Amino acid sequence: MDDQTLEERATRNIKLLRWSFKWIPLLWVLLFGSIVTVLISAIFFSETLIKIILEHPAAM
């Protein structure tokens, strides 16, 4: 009885490990990709915003 529960626990852990090795790197890639995309778009948006503000007739 004890061996069977240990075996069930081991197979469950192995399944969880396989799942995590398959999906967790993908989740990290998606996370970092979204962060980088947000940063790049924020930089470009702030540059265009600064240009618009500086070239505005009221700023002259």
Distance bins in CASP14 RR format, pairs under 12 A and 6 or more apart:
PFRMAT RR
TARGET T0000
AUTHOR 0000-0000-0000
RMODE 2
METHOD distances of the structure
MODEL  1
1 7 0 0 0 0 0 1 0 0 0 0 0
1 8 0 0 0 0 0 1 0 0 0 0 0
2 8 0 0 0 0 0 1 0 0 0 0 0
2 9 0 0 0 0 0 1 0 0 0 0 0
3 9 0 0 0 0 0 1 0 0 0 0 0
3 10 0 0 0 0 0 1 0 0 0 0 0
4 10 0 0 0 0 0 1 0 0 0 0 0
4 11 0 0 0 0 0 1 0 0 0 0 0
5 11 0 0 0 0 0 1 0 0 0 0 0
5 12 0 0 0 0 0 1 0 0 0 0 0
6 12 0 0 0 0 0 1 0 0 0 0 0
6 13 0 0 0 0 0 1 0 0 0 0 0
7 13 0 0 0 0 0 1 0 0 0 0 0
7 14 0 0 0 0 0 1 0 0 0 0 0
8 14 0 0 0 0 0 1 0 0 0 0 0
8 15 0 0 0 0 0 1 0 0 0 0 0
9 15 0 0 0 0 0 1 0 0 0 0 0
9 16 0 0 0 0 0 1 0 0 0 0 0
10 16 0 0 0 0 0 1 0 0 0 0 0
10 17 0 0 0 0 0 1 0 0 0 0 0
11 17 0 0 0 0 0 1 0 0 0 0 0
11 18 0 0 0 0 0 1 0 0 0 0 0
12 18 0 0 0 0 0 1 0 0 0 0 0
12 19 0 0 0 0 0 1 0 0 0 0 0
13 19 0 0 0 0 0 1 0 0 0 0 0
13 20 0 0 0 0 0 1 0 0 0 0 0
14 20 0 0 0 0 0 1 0 0 0 0 0
14 21 0 0 0 0 0 1 0 0 0 0 0
15 21 0 0 0 0 0 1 0 0 0 0 0
15 22 0 0 0 0 0 1 0 0 0 0 0
16 22 0 0 0 0 0 1 0 0 0 0 0
16 23 0 0 0 0 0 1 0 0 0 0 0
16 24 0 0 0 0 0 1 0 0 0 0 0
17 23 0 0 0 0 0 1 0 0 0 0 0
17 24 0 0 0 0 0 1 0 0 0 0 0
18 24 0 0 0 0 0 1 0 0 0 0 0
19 25 0 0 0 0 0 1 0 0 0 0 0
19 26 0 0 0 0 0 1 0 0 0 0 0
19 27 0 0 0 0 0 1 0 0 0 0 0
20 26 0 0 0 0 0 1 0 0 0 0 0
20 27 0 0 0 0 1 0 0 0 0 0 0
20 28 0 0 0 0 0 1 0 0 0 0 0
21 27 0 0 0 0 0 1 0 0 0 0 0
23 29 0 0 0 0 0 1 0 0 0 0 0
23 30 0 0 0 0 0 1 0 0 0 0 0
24 30 0 0 0 0 0 1 0 0 0 0 0
24 31 0 0 0 0 0 1 0 0 0 0 0
25 31 0 0 0 0 0 1 0 0 0 0 0
25 32 0 0 0 0 0 1 0 0 0 0 0
26 32 0 0 0 0 0 1 0 0 0 0 0
26 33 0 0 0 0 0 1 0 0 0 0 0
27 33 0 0 0 0 0 1 0 0 0 0 0
27 34 0 0 0 0 0 1 0 0 0 0 0
28 34 0 0 0 0 0 1 0 0 0 0 0
28 35 0 0 0 0 0 1 0 0 0 0 0
29 35 0 0 0 0 0 1 0 0 0 0 0
29 36 0 0 0 0 0 1 0 0 0 0 0
30 36 0 0 0 0 0 1 0 0 0 0 0
30 37 0 0 0 0 0 1 0 0 0 0 0
31 37 0 0 0 0 0 1 0 0 0 0 0
31 38 0 0 0 0 0 1 0 0 0 0 0
32 38 0 0 0 0 0 1 0 0 0 0 0
32 39 0 0 0 0 0 1 0 0 0 0 0
33 39 0 0 0 0 1 0 0 0 0 0 0
33 40 0 0 0 0 1 0 0 0 0 0 0
33 41 0 0 0 0 0 1 0 0 0 0 0
34 40 0 0 0 0 0 1 0 0 0 0 0
34 41 0 0 0 0 0 1 0 0 0 0 0
35 41 0 0 0 0 0 1 0 0 0 0 0
35 42 0 0 0 0 0 1 0 0 0 0 0
36 42 0 0 0 0 0 1 0 0 0 0 0
36 43 0 0 0 0 0 1 0 0 0 0 0
37 43 0 0 0 0 0 1 0 0 0 0 0
37 44 0 0 0 0 0 1 0 0 0 0 0
38 44 0 0 0 0 0 1 0 0 0 0 0
38 45 0 0 0 0 0 1 0 0 0 0 0
39 45 0 0 0 0 0 1 0 0 0 0 0
39 46 0 0 0 0 0 1 0 0 0 0 0
40 46 0 0 0 0 0 1 0 0 0 0 0
40 47 0 0 0 0 0 1 0 0 0 0 0
41 47 0 0 0 0 0 1 0 0 0 0 0
41 48 0 0 0 0 0 1 0 0 0 0 0
41 49 0 0 0 0 0 1 0 0 0 0 0
42 48 0 0 0 0 0 1 0 0 0 0 0
42 49 0 0 0 0 0 1 0 0 0 0 0
43 49 0 0 0 0 0 1 0 0 0 0 0
43 50 0 0 0 0 0 1 0 0 0 0 0
44 50 0 0 0 0 0 1 0 0 0 0 0
44 51 0 0 0 0 0 1 0 0 0 0 0
45 51 0 0 0 0 0 1 0 0 0 0 0
45 52 0 0 0 0 0 1 0 0 0 0 0
46 52 0 0 0 0 0 1 0 0 0 0 0
46 53 0 0 0 0 0 1 0 0 0 0 0
47 53 0 0 0 0 0 1 0 0 0 0 0
47 54 0 0 0 0 0 1 0 0 0 0 0
48 54 0 0 0 0 0 1 0 0 0 0 0
48 55 0 0 0 0 0 1 0 0 0 0 0
49 55 0 0 0 0 0 1 0 0 0 0 0
49 56 0 0 0 0 0 1 0 0 0 0 0
50 56 0 0 0 0 0 1 0 0 0 0 0
50 59 0 0 0 0 0 1 0 0 0 0 0
51 59 0 0 0 0 0 1 0 0 0 0 0
52 58 0 0 0 0 0 1 0 0 0 0 0
52 59 0 0 0 0 1 0 0 0 0 0 0
53 59 1 0 0 1 0 0 0 0 0 0 0
53 60 0 0 0 0 0 1 0 0 0 0 0
54 60 0 0 0 0 1 0 0 0 0 0 0
END
